[in-house]
């Protein structure tokens, strides 16, 4: 075990006695250490361990992690490292963790996931209506604000949803209904996976990072969350792919086809719907999906 030594002061080569309170890179050159490489320092730089070089190297400003956002109390729109890039994402806190928003929909059409392009020909979730601008893809909040304004003026034709799917490894998913585009998690209207086994939770996390396909899970939720008898049908029912359902939570138990309590259903002539927390999806009741990676 390495010996731990407490140092109150250092003596420089010139004989100057420095207290630990006054030690800085101006006095003790980190860049002169064998395993540190510092050049062109700028605000926001970070020292990152470079394994091949076996050195600590300073890099340009990088996004925060969700863990760091929570530790620093940073919520709302934040630049975070996500899916291999720094992206601006809506960060919100719940149950001792930070979560990032990856899906938001005000689209009241029962066929929105298919019409808006969330679901590809293999019934996998894909990015849709993202804002790539000069940076990596991110949810198109500006476009949604414009779509909301257009609808208030009686105009139609603009997409009322945005979905971001990346390769980020997820540990959980949370569904919420919220009243405004930039709101965070609504603690009074949410559906959590906390009660599920790790294998069942992985069905959701894999689906929402694009690595997993359609699935169904019986008895996945209670009426208001937690364990219960209400099923999930994500483009899948009775052992086969069924493209007209995207129901995070059904509203009836057993094998009957109910309207969604959370999600969309366009198949059949009865019990179709577009719901978030049992209420019609719209600009005052948006369906939102938040995820976390730790």
ROPALO-511523 format. One record per atom (N, C-alpha, C): x, y, z; residue in one letter. Coordinates in steps of 0.2 Angstrom, whole numbers, padded with zeros to 4 digits, always signed. Layout:
N
XYZa/...
***
This chain:
294
+0004-0006+0000x/+0000+0000+0000x/+0004+0006+0000x/+0003+0011-0004x/+0007+0017-0004x/+0007+0021+0002x/+0012+0024+0004x/+0012+0028+0010x/+0009+0035+0009x/+0005+0036+0014x/+0001+0043+0013x/+0005+0048+0018x/+0007+0054+0015x/+0011+0059+0018x/+0007+0065+0018x/+0007+0068+0024x/+0003+0075+0024x/+0009+0080+0024x/+0008+0085+0019x/+0013+0090+0018x/+0010+0097+0019x/+0014+0101+0024x/+0011+0107+0026x/+0015+0113+0021x/+0021+0112+0019x/+0024+0117+0015x/+0029+0113+0010x/+0031+0117+0005x/+0036+0114+0000x/+0041+0120-0001x/+0048+0118-0002x/+0053+0122-0003x/+0055+0122-0011x/+0055+0127-0014x/+0056+0127-0021x/+0064+0127-0022x/+0066+0126-0029x/+0073+0126-0030x/+0077+0132-0028x/+0073+0138-0028x/+0076+0144-0027x/+0076+0145-0019x/+0073+0141-0015x/+0073+0141-0008x/+0067+0144-0005x/+0062+0146-0010x/+0056+0149-0007x/+0052+0144-0004x/+0049+0146+0002x/+0045+0141+0006x/+0038+0143+0004x/+0034+0138+0002x/+0027+0138+0000x/+0023+0134+0004x/+0018+0138+0007x/+0013+0134+0011x/+0008+0130+0005x/+0005+0125+0008x/+0000+0122+0003x/-0005+0126+0000x/-0007+0131+0004x/-0012+0136+0002x/-0010+0140-0004x/-0004+0141-0005x/-0001+0145-0011x/+0001+0141-0017x/+0001+0134-0016x/+0004+0130-0022x/-0001+0131-0028x/+0002+0132-0034x/-0002+0133-0040x/+0003+0130-0046x/+0000+0130-0052x/+0004+0128-0057x/+0009+0133-0059x/+0008+0140-0056x/+0013+0145-0057x/+0019+0144-0053x/+0019+0140-0048x/+0024+0139-0043x/+0027+0132-0044x/+0022+0127-0044x/+0024+0120-0045x/+0022+0118-0052x/+0026+0117-0057x/+0024+0116-0064x/+0022+0109-0065x/+0015+0108-0065x/+0013+0101-0067x/+0015+0099-0074x/+0016+0103-0078x/+0018+0101-0085x/+0025+0098-0085x/+0029+0099-0080x/+0036+0097-0079x/+0036+0090-0076x/+0030+0087-0074x/+0030+0080-0072x/+0030+0076-0077x/+0033+0070-0076x/+0034+0065-0082x/+0028+0063-0085x/+0022+0062-0081x/+0016+0059-0083x/+0011+0065-0084x/+0013+0071-0085x/+0008+0076-0087x/+0010+0080-0093x/+0005+0081-0097x/+0007+0085-0103x/+0001+0091-0104x/+0004+0097-0103x/-0001+0103-0103x/+0001+0108-0108x/-0003+0110-0112x/-0002+0115-0117x/-0008+0119-0119x/-0007+0125-0121x/-0012+0130-0123x/-0018+0129-0119x/-0017+0131-0112x/-0023+0130-0107x/-0028+0135-0109x/-0035+0133-0109x/-0040+0137-0110x/-0046+0136-0105x/-0050+0141-0104x/-0056+0140-0099x/-0060+0134-0101x/-0061+0129-0096x/-0065+0123-0097x/-0061+0117-0099x/-0054+0118-0100x/-0050+0112-0101x/-0051+0107-0095x/-0050+0101-0097x/-0050+0095-0092x/-0043+0091-0093x/-0041+0089-0087x/-0035+0084-0088x/-0038+0077-0088x/-0037+0074-0094x/-0039+0067-0095x/-0033+0062-0095x/-0034+0056-0092x/-0029+0051-0093x/-0029+0048-0100x/-0023+0049-0103x/-0022+0046-0110x/-0018+0039-0109x/-0022+0034-0109x/-0018+0027-0108x/-0013+0026-0113x/-0013+0026-0119x/-0008+0025-0124x/-0001+0029-0122x/-0002+0035-0121x/+0003+0040-0119x/+0006+0039-0112x/+0001+0036-0108x/+0003+0036-0100x/+0004+0043-0098x/+0000+0047-0099x/+0000+0054-0097x/-0007+0057-0096x/-0007+0062-0091x/-0012+0066-0090x/-0012+0072-0095x/-0017+0073-0100x/-0017+0078-0105x/-0023+0082-0105x/-0022+0089-0106x/-0027+0093-0105x/-0031+0094-0112x/-0037+0093-0112x/-0042+0093-0118x/-0046+0099-0117x/-0049+0101-0123x/-0054+0107-0124x/-0060+0105-0120x/-0064+0110-0119x/-0070+0110-0115x/-0075+0104-0117x/-0077+0100-0113x/-0081+0094-0114x/-0087+0094-0110x/-0092+0091-0112x/-0099+0091-0109x/-0098+0087-0102x/-0103+0089-0098x/-0103+0085-0092x/-0106+0078-0092x/-0105+0074-0087x/-0109+0068-0087x/-0115+0069-0083x/-0120+0065-0084x/-0126+0065-0080x/-0125+0065-0072x/-0120+0061-0070x/-0118+0060-0063x/-0115+0067-0061x/-0111+0070-0065x/-0108+0077-0063x/-0114+0082-0062x/-0119+0082-0067x/-0124+0087-0067x/-0128+0086-0060x/-0129+0080-0058x/-0133+0079-0052x/-0128+0081-0046x/-0122+0080-0046x/-0118+0082-0040x/-0117+0089-0040x/-0117+0093-0045x/-0117+0100-0045x/-0123+0103-0045x/-0129+0100-0045x/-0135+0103-0045x/-0137+0106-0051x/-0135+0104-0057x/-0136+0107-0064x/-0142+0104-0067x/-0147+0107-0068x/-0153+0104-0072x/-0155+0109-0077x/-0160+0107-0081x/-0162+0111-0087x/-0158+0110-0093x/-0157+0114-0097x/-0153+0113-0103x/-0146+0113-0102x/-0142+0108-0103x/-0135+0107-0101x/-0132+0104-0107x/-0125+0105-0108x/-0121+0102-0113x/-0118+0096-0109x/-0120+0090-0111x/-0117+0084-0108x/-0114+0079-0113x/-0110+0075-0111x/-0107+0069-0115x/-0113+0064-0116x/-0115+0063-0122x/-0120+0058-0123x/-0119+0055-0130x/-0119+0048-0130x/-0118+0045-0137x/-0112+0046-0141x/-0106+0048-0137x/-0100+0049-0140x/-0099+0056-0142x/-0104+0061-0141x/-0103+0068-0142x/-0106+0072-0137x/-0104+0078-0137x/-0107+0083-0132x/-0113+0086-0135x/-0118+0086-0132x/-0125+0088-0134x/-0128+0092-0129x/-0133+0097-0131x/-0137+0100-0127x/-0143+0096-0125x/-0144+0095-0119x/-0150+0090-0117x/-0154+0093-0111x/-0160+0091-0111x/-0164+0093-0105x/-0163+0089-0099x/-0160+0091-0094x/-0158+0087-0088x/-0163+0088-0083x/-0165+0083-0079x/-0170+0083-0074x/-0168+0078-0068x/-0170+0080-0062x/-0168+0075-0057x/-0174+0071-0054x/-0173+0065-0053x/-0178+0061-0050x/-0174+0055-0046x/-0177+0054-0040x/-0175+0048-0036x/-0167+0048-0035x/-0164+0054-0034x/-0157+0054-0032x/-0152+0053-0038x/-0155+0054-0045x/-0151+0054-0051x/-0153+0059-0055x/-0148+0060-0060x/-0150+0065-0066x/-0152+0061-0072x/-0157+0064-0075x/-0160+0060-0081x/-0160+0065-0087x/-0159+0062-0093x/-0159+0066-0099x/-0165+0065-0104x/-0168+0070-0107x/-0174+0069-0111x/-0172+0066-0118x/-0175+0061-0120x/-0173+0059-0127x/-0179+0058-0132x/-0185+0059-0129x/-0192+0059-0133x/-0197+0064-0130x/-0200+0068-0135x/-0205+0072-0132x/-0210+0073-0138x/-0217+0072-0136x/-0222+0072-0141x/-0228+0076-0139x/-0230+0081-0143x/-0237+0084-0142x/-0242+0082-0147x/-0240+0077-0151x/-0244+0074-0157x/-0250+0070-0154x/-0256+0073-0155x/-0262+0069-0153x/-0264+0064-0158x/-0261+0063-0164x/-0263+0058-0168x/-0262+0051-0166x/-0266+0047-0166x/-0265+0040-0164x/-0260+0036-0168x/-0258+0039-0174x/-0253+0036-0178x/-0246+0040-0178x/-0245+0044-0173x/-0239+0049-0173x/-0233+0045-0174x/-0232+0039-0170x/-0225+0036-0170x/-0223+0034-0177x/-0228+0032-0181x/-0227+0029-0188x/-0227+0035-0193x/-0231+0040-0192x/-0232+0045-0197x/-0226+0050-0196x/-0223+0051-0190x/-0218+0056-0188x/-0211+0052-0189x/-0211+0046-0191x/-0205+0043-0192x/-0200+0040-0186x/-0204+0039-0181x/-0200+0036-0175x/-0198+0029-0176x/-0202+0026-0180x/-0201+0018-0180x/-0200+0016-0187x/-0194+0013-0188x/-0192+0011-0195x/-0195+0005-0197x/-0193+0002-0203x/-0197-0004-0206x/-0196-0010-0202x/-0191-0010-0198x/-0190-0016-0194x/-0193-0015-0187x/-0197-0010-0186x/-0200-0008-0180x/-0196-0007-0174x/-0190-0004-0176x/-0185-0001-0171x/-0186+0006-0170x/-0185+0009-0164x/-0185+0016-0163x/-0179+0019-0166x/-0180+0025-0170x/-0175+0029-0173x/-0176+0036-0171x/-0170+0040-0172x/-0171+0047-0172x/-0176+0050-0177x/-0179+0055-0175x/-0184+0059-0179x/-0185+0066-0177x/-0185+0070-0182x/-0185+0078-0181x/-0180+0080-0176x/-0174+0078-0177x/-0169+0081-0173x/-0166+0087-0176x/-0163+0091-0172x/-0159+0097-0174x/-0152+0096-0174x/-0149+0096-0180x/-0142+0094-0180x/-0138+0101-0181x/-0140+0106-0184x/-0137+0112-0184x/-0130+0112-0185x/-0126+0115-0181x/-0118+0114-0181x/-0115+0109-0176x/-0120+0106-0173x/-0118+0101-0167x/-0121+0094-0169x/-0119+0089-0165x/-0122+0083-0166x/-0130+0083-0164x/-0133+0078-0167x/-0141+0078-0166x/-0143+0079-0159x/-0148+0083-0158x/-0151+0084-0152x/-0159+0085-0153x/-0163+0085-0147x/-0170+0086-0148x/-0171+0093-0151x/-0176+0093-0155x/-0178+0099-0159x/-0182+0104-0155x/-0180+0107-0149x/-0184+0111-0145x/-0187+0117-0149x/-0182+0120-0153x/-0184+0126-0157x/-0190+0124-0162x/-0189+0119-0165x/-0194+0117-0170x/-0201+0115-0166x/-0201+0112-0160x/-0207+0111-0157x/-0210+0117-0154x/-0206+0122-0152x/-0209+0129-0150x/-0212+0132-0156x/-0209+0131-0162x/-0212+0134-0168x/-0219+0131-0170x/-0219+0124-0169x/-0225+0120-0171x/-0230+0122-0166x/-0229+0123-0160x/-0234+0125-0155x/-0237+0132-0157x/-0232+0137-0159x/-0235+0143-0161x/-0239+0143-0167x/-0237+0139-0172x/-0241+0138-0178x/-0248+0135-0176x/-0248+0130-0172x/-0255+0127-0171x/-0259+0132-0167x/-0257+0137-0163x/-0261+0142-0159x/-0263+0147-0164x/-0260+0147-0170x/-0262+0152-0175x/-0267+0148-0181x/-0268+0142-0179x/-0272+0138-0184x/-0269+0135-0190x/-0262+0135-0189x/-0258+0132-0195x/-0257+0125-0193x/-0256+0121-0198x/-0254+0114-0198x/-0248+0112-0202x/-0246+0106-0201x/-0241+0103-0206x/-0234+0103-0203x/-0233+0105-0197x/-0226+0105-0194x/-0226+0099-0189x/-0221+0096-0188x/-0220+0090-0184x/-0220+0092-0177x/-0224+0088-0173x/-0226+0090-0166x/-0222+0085-0161x/-0217+0081-0163x/-0213+0077-0159x/-0206+0077-0161x/-0201+0075-0157x/-0194+0074-0158x/-0191+0068-0154x/-0187+0064-0157x/-0184+0058-0154x/-0177+0058-0156x/-0173+0057-0150x/-0166+0056-0151x/-0164+0049-0149x/-0161+0045-0153x/-0159+0038-0152x/-0151+0038-0153x/-0147+0036-0148x/-0140+0036-0149x/-0138+0029-0146x/-0131+0028-0146x/-0128+0022-0144x/-0127+0022-0136x/-0129+0027-0133x/-0127+0028-0126x/-0130+0022-0122x/-0126+0019-0118x/-0128+0013-0114x/-0133+0016-0108x/-0139+0013-0108x/-0144+0016-0103x/-0145+0011-0097x/-0146+0014-0091x/-0148+0009-0086x/-0155+0009-0084x/-0159+0015-0086x/-0166+0015-0084x/-0169+0020-0089x/-0176+0019-0089x/-0180+0024-0093x/-0186+0026-0089x/-0188+0032-0090x/-0193+0035-0086x/-0198+0039-0090x/-0204+0038-0089x/-0210+0041-0094x/-0213+0046-0089x/-0214+0052-0092x/-0218+0057-0089x/-0223+0061-0093x/-0228+0064-0090x/-0232+0069-0094x/-0231+0076-0091x/-0230+0081-0095x/-0228+0087-0093x/-0232+0092-0097x/-0232+0098-0094x/-0236+0104-0097x/-0233+0108-0102x/-0226+0108-0102x/-0223+0113-0107x/-0217+0109-0110x/-0215+0112-0115x/-0209+0109-0119x/-0203+0108-0115x/-0201+0113-0112x/-0195+0113-0108x/-0195+0111-0101x/-0201+0109-0099x/-0201+0106-0092x/-0197+0100-0091x/-0196+0099-0085x/-0192+0093-0083x/-0197+0087-0081x/-0195+0082-0077x/-0199+0077-0075x/-0204+0079-0070x/-0210+0077-0072x/-0216+0079-0068x/-0217+0073-0062x/-0216+0075-0056x/-0216+0069-0051x/-0223+0067-0050x/-0228+0071-0052x/-0235+0069-0050x/-0238+0065-0056x/-0234+0064-0062x/-0236+0060-0068x/-0230+0057-0071x/-0228+0051-0068x/-0223+0048-0071x/-0224+0040-0070x/-0220+0037-0074x/-0220+0029-0074x/-0213+0027-0074x/-0211+0024-0069x/-0204+0022-0068x/-0203+0014-0069x/-0197+0012-0071x/-0195+0005-0071x/-0192+0002-0065x/-0192+0006-0060x/-0188+0004-0054x/-0190-0003-0051x/-0196-0005-0052x/-0198-0011-0049x/-0197-0017-0053x/-0195-0016-0060x/-0194-0022-0064x/-0187-0025-0063x/-0187-0032-0065x/-0180-0035-0064x/-0176-0032-0069x/-0169-0033-0069x/-0164-0031-0073x/-0165-0033-0080x/-0168-0039-0081x/-0169-0042-0088x/-0175-0039-0091x/-0180-0037-0087x/-0186-0034-0090x/-0184-0027-0091x/-0181-0024-0087x/-0179-0016-0088x/-0174-0016-0094x/-0170-0021-0096x/-0166-0021-0102x/-0170-0021-0108x/-0176-0023-0108x/-0180-0023-0114x/-0182-0016-0116x/-0183-0012-0111x/-0184-0004-0112x/-0178-0001-0114x/-0172-0002-0110x/-0166+0002-0111x/-0163+0000-0118x/-0163-0006-0120x/-0161-0008-0126x/-0165-0005-0132x/-0172-0005-0131x/-0176-0002-0136x/-0175+0006-0137x/-0174+0009-0131x/-0173+0016-0132x/-0166+0019-0134x/-0161+0014-0134x/-0155+0016-0137x/-0154+0013-0144x/-0159+0010-0146x/-0159+0008-0153x/-0156+0001-0154x/-0154-0002-0149x/-0150-0009-0150x/-0155-0015-0149x/-0161-0013-0147x/-0166-0019-0146x/-0172-0017-0150x/-0176-0022-0152x/-0182-0021-0156x/-0188-0022-0152x/-0194-0023-0156x/-0201-0023-0153x/-0201-0029-0148x/-0205-0027-0143x/-0206-0032-0137x/-0213-0031-0134x/-0215-0036-0130x/-0221-0036-0125x/-0218-0038-0119x/-0221-0035-0114x/-0220-0037-0107x/-0227-0038-0103x/-0228-0043-0101x/-0235-0044-0097x/-0234-0042-0090x/-0239-0039-0087x/-0240-0038-0080x/-0234-0033-0078x/-0233-0028-0083x/-0227-0024-0082x/-0228-0018-0077x/-0234-0016-0076x/-0235-0010-0072x/-0242-0010-0068x/-0242-0007-0062x/-0249-0006-0059x/-0252+0000-0062x/-0258+0002-0061x/-0262+0007-0064x/-0258+0014-0063x/-0255+0015-0057x/-0251+0022-0056x/-0244+0020-0055x/-0241+0015-0058x/-0234+0013-0058x/-0233+0008-0053x/-0227+0005-0052x/-0225+0000-0048x/-0228-0007-0051x/-0227-0012-0047x/-0229-0019-0050x/-0237-0019-0051x/-0239-0023-0056x/-0246-0023-0057x/-0248-0028-0063x/-0254-0027-0066x/-0256-0032-0071x/-0257-0029-0078x/-0255-0023-0079x/-0255-0019-0085x/-0249-0021-0089x/-0250-0022-0096x/-0245-0025-0100x/-0242-0019-0104x/-0236-0020-0107x/-0233-0016-0112x/-0233-0020-0119x/-0234-0016-0124x/-0234-0019-0131x/-0231-0014-0135x/-0224-0015-0136x/-0221-0010-0141x/-0220-0014-0147x/-0225-0012-0152x/-0225-0015-0159x/-0225-0023-0158x/-0228-0026-0153x/-0227-0033-0152x/-0233-0035-0148x/-0237-0041-0150x/-0242-0043-0146x/-0243-0051-0147x/-0244-0055-0142x/-0246-0062-0143x/-0240-0065-0147x/-0234-0064-0145x/-0228-0067-0148x/-0227-0065-0155x/-0229-0060-0158x/-0228-0058-0165x/-0228-0050-0165x/-0224-0048-0170x/-0223-0041-0172x/-0230-0038-0174x/-0232-0033-0171x/-0239-0030-0172x/-0238-0022-0173x/-0237-0020-0179x/-0235-0013-0180x/-0239-0007-0178x/-0246-0009-0176x/-0250-0003-0174x/-0251-0001-0167x/-0246-0004-0163x/-0246-0003-0156x/-0240+0000-0153x/-0240+0005-0150x/-0234+0007-0146x/-0236+0009-0139x/-0238+0004-0135x/-0241+0006-0129x/-0236+0004-0123x/-0233+0009-0120x/-0229+0008-0114x/-0233+0005-0109x/-0239+0007-0108x/-0244+0004-0103x/-0251+0003-0106x/-0254-0003-0106x/-0261-0004-0108x/-0265-0001-0102x/-0272+0000-0104x/-0276+0002-0099x/-0281-0003-0097x/-0280-0009-0099x/-0284-0015-0097x/-0280-0021-0095x/-0282-0025-0091x/-0278-0031-0089x/-0280-0037-0094x/-0276-0042-0093x/-0277-0048-0097x/-0275-0047-0105x/-0279-0051-0109x/-0277-0051-0116x/-0281-0046-0120x/-0286-0043-0117x/-0290-0038-0121x/-0286-0032-0124x/-0288-0029-0129x/-0285-0024-0132x/-0288-0017-0129x/-0284-0014-0125x/-0287-0007-0122x/-0284-0001-0125x/-0286+0004-0124x/-0283+0011-0126x/-0277+0011-0122x/-0272+0014-0124x/-0265+0015-0120x/-0267+0020-0114x/-0264+0018-0109x/-0263+0023-0103x/-0257+0028-0104x/-0252+0024-0107x/-0246+0028-0109x/-0244+0026-0116x/-0244+0030-0121x/-0242+0028-0128x/-0247+0029-0133x/-0246+0025-0138x/-0251+0026-0144x/-0253+0019-0147x/-0259+0019-0149x/-0262+0013-0153x/-0267+0015-0158x/-0265+0013-0164x/-0269+0015-0170x/-0272+0009-0173x/-0270+0003-0171x/-0273-0003-0174x/-0280-0005-0172x/-0284-0008-0176x/-0291-0009-0175x/-0296-0003-0175x/-0302-0004-0174x/-0307+0001-0175x/-0309+0004-0168x/-0308+0000-0162x/-0309+0002-0156x/-0303+0003-0151x/-0304+0007-0146x/-0298+0007-0141x/-0292+0010-0144x/-0292+0014-0149x/-0286+0018-0152x/-0285+0024-0147x/-0279+0027-0147x/-0278+0032-0143x/-0271+0035-0143x/-0270+0041-0140x/-0263+0044-0139x/-0264+0047-0132x/-0260+0044-0128x/-0261+0046-0121x/-0255+0046-0117x/-0255+0051-0112x/-0249+0051-0107x/-0252+0052-0100x/-0251+0047-0096x/-0254+0047-0090x/-0262+0046-0090x/-0264+0043-0095x/-0271+0042-0096x/-0275+0048-0099x/-0271+0054-0101x/-0274+0059-0103x/-0272+0060-0111x/-0276+0063-0115x/-0275+0065-0122x/-0268+0068-0122x/-0264+0066-0127x/-0257+0070-0128x/-0259+0076-0132x/-0255+0082-0130x/-0256+0088-0133x/-0251+0093-0130x/-0252+0099-0132x/-0247+0104-0130x/-0247+0106-0123x/-0253+0104-0119x/-0253+0105-0112x/-0252+0098-0108x/-0251+0093-0112x/-0250+0086-0109x/-0245+0082-0114x/-0239+0084-0113x/-0234+0081-0118x/-0231+0074-0115x/-0231+0069-0119x/-0227+0063-0118x/-0220+0064-0118x/-0216+0062-0113x/-0209+0063-0113x/-0206+0057-0110x/-0200+0056-0113x/-0196+0050-0111x/-0189+0053-0108x/-0187+0051-0102x/-0181+0053-0099x/-0177+0046-0098x/-0170+0046-0099x/-0166+0041-0097x/-0160+0043-0093x/-0157+0037-0090x/-0151+0039-0087x/-0146+0033-0088x/-0139+0035-0087x/-0134+0030-0089x/-0130+0028-0083x/-0132+0029-0077x/-0128+0027-0071x/-0133+0025-0066x/
***
